[in-house]
Amino acid sequence: MKHRARTSSPARTDYYRAATYRRWVARQIGPRRVGGLYRTSPFDPVYEVLAVDAGPRTEWPVWQITVRTLGEARIHTHCAAWEGEVVAEPGEQALTVWAEHALARTAAASGALLEQRHLLDEAAHPATVAALHRLALTARLPQHA
């Protein structure tokens, strides 16, 4: 027979409380991972997860997730529980979806899309970008008398 006092020690209670919290936060976050693309429903915009803070934190929210909707520059945090669908897992698949999204829209539609297109151009032409960086380092600014 096990000794009852050992299973109800304050340390053991704290351990189980922390484990319960971790399981609860894992269910709230769901499959979302940094770098992945997700959406709440087929009619909602796709968003990219930038950071996950699983906490625990002393103030509300006790956990939070930082996201950016594709094609927008605004970044926001929230603690909404997972519901939705995985559009692309982090990595090459997410990069492909992100690039297709940026290229399918006119660059003038949003400053964020223009910046994303610029990044795609740099990725597509690394030798040209490297040459421009070297040229910029050697260029001299006009000196004022």
Phi, psi and omega in degrees: 000133180282149178283125186292325182296329182291322182282345181247026179290156179301322180296318180293320177298315177299319179300311181292325177295316179295319179295320177297318178299314181299319179294320179297314180296320179300321177292323180294317181287323179068217183278000185295132178226153179302129180094350179274161179244134186217166171207154183285318178213167180300341182264351181269157179290157177279140177232153180254135177275123181261328181201150175231121177249100185281355178073204001285147177245154183283336180249169178277138001280149182284343171216160178203161180228138181253128185225163173221128176290137180301136180086000179239152179270339185291132178247136178219160178244151177203174177228039178284135180294154181295129164202131181147210183223152176273121177274315180203135177288158178302145178118210186298322180298316180294321178297320179297314179297317179299315181295317178299321179296313182294323183281341182278351182242156179289139183294334181285348183294330184204143175299325179295319179295322178298316178295319179296320177297322178299317178297320178295321177298318178297319180292325182282337184230065185295327181293318179295318180296318178297319179296319178294323176296317178297318180296319180296325179291328183269344181292141179255137175281144178298137181264136180272140180279000000 
